[in-house]
Amino acid sequence: MAGPVRLCVTNQKGGVGKTTVAINLAGALNELGRDVLFVDLDPQGNATEGLGLLEAYDAEPPSLLDALIDPADVAASALIRSHPEMDILPSNVDMNAADASLAQSPDGERRLESVLESVEADYDVVVVDCPPYLGMLTDNALVATANLIIPALAEPTSKRSLELLFDYVGALELEYDIQIEPRALVANRIENTKEADHMLEWFEDALPDVPLYRIRKRVALQRAFTDGSSVFDVEEHVDMQTVFLEMAEMLDSTVDSPEVPA
């Protein structure tokens, strides 16, 4: 039996607009008619807050952390919140202890996989927003999804961050005997500068087999985030909607769903 497509959005470099990309990709997939589960795996809870669920971030246990530590004891389905565009498995302030807690388990890198298997039957796509650093939570996302969406800024610092990310992914593939596919590179917050033009060329040369999507810097993206939605749930037209839809259509047509136990 095939499960939903699983995608994770990650870059260990902070400040690249990772959460904005994740939310708008989820919104684009919803626009295509897909039922989307959004998982906020970031202890900072930016996506949870950005989708209007600040009270969930501050809520008392049980939380996503409890579901990750003991998936058999805590029903993750009870933690899911509704949103007009997607369902959300929110982060929580307790997630700040997740890396240390999961490191104590011999299968700590596979707990998200168990959580997803318990809740994803009603969805077509799962989008996981990762923390802006490498560690147990990002390991969980990469192992559980095996499909990588990489937001990056069109600036020279991205060269080193991408090199580190791919080295890290390669090590995980060897350790767990899996294949993690880079599905899209999102050049985010692009401005009209020569430096940005040079970096866009570098992205295409360095990763010729990974589709590159160009997201120009737009205030409307931040306005939508502040309003608790993607750019697909606001009244104003935003030209970057087209780019997110192109990425969603590509992923929808090319990424295979994993086989899950019947």
C-alpha positions, 0 to 999 in steps of 0.5 A: 500500500502506498502512503503519501508523498513525504517531503522535508524542507531543510538547510542548517544555515539559519535565516534563509526563509526555510519556514516561508518556503515550507508553508508556501509549498504546502499552500501550493500543494493544497491549491492543487487539490492535495490533502496536506499534513504539515509537520513543524519539527523546529523547536523554535515553532516559527511555522506553528506561530506563522500558521496561527497556532501560537497557543499550541506551541505554549500548550501543556503536554502531551506534545509532539515531543511526547509522541516522538519519545513514545509513539506507541503511548502518545497518539499523534493524531490527537495533536493535529490542528486544523487550518484552512489550507492544511492540517498541522502537527505543531511544534511545542516549547518542549521540543527544545529537549528533543535532540537530547531525549532522542539521542538516548534511544537506539532508534532515535533517528526513526521516531518521526517515521513511526509518528507519520505512519500513525497519522498520514493515512488521510493525506496525499502529502506530508511536508516537514519543516526542519530545524535550522541546524543538523542533529537528531530532529533533522536526521528524523526528517531526512530518514522518514521522508528521503525527499529534500527541498533546500532553500538557500539564499543567492549569496556566497555563504550558500556554497559552504552550507550546501557542501556541508548539507550534502556531506551530512546527507551522504553520511546518513545514507551510508549509515541507514542504507537509504537514498535521500533525493534532493528534489528542489533547490529554492533560491530564496529572497532574490534581489536584483544584484550581480552577486545574486545573478552569479549565485544563480549561475553557480546553483545551476552549475553545481547542481545541474540535476536538481530543479532550481526555483527562483523566489524573488524578495516580496513583502507579500510573502511576509504579509501572508506569514503574518496573517497566518497563511500561505500566499494562496490564501490572501486576497492580493495576487503575488507573482511568486505564487506561480513559482511555488505552483510550478514546484508543487506540480513537479513534486506531485508528478515526479516523487513516488509515495513510499510503501507503508505496511498495510 
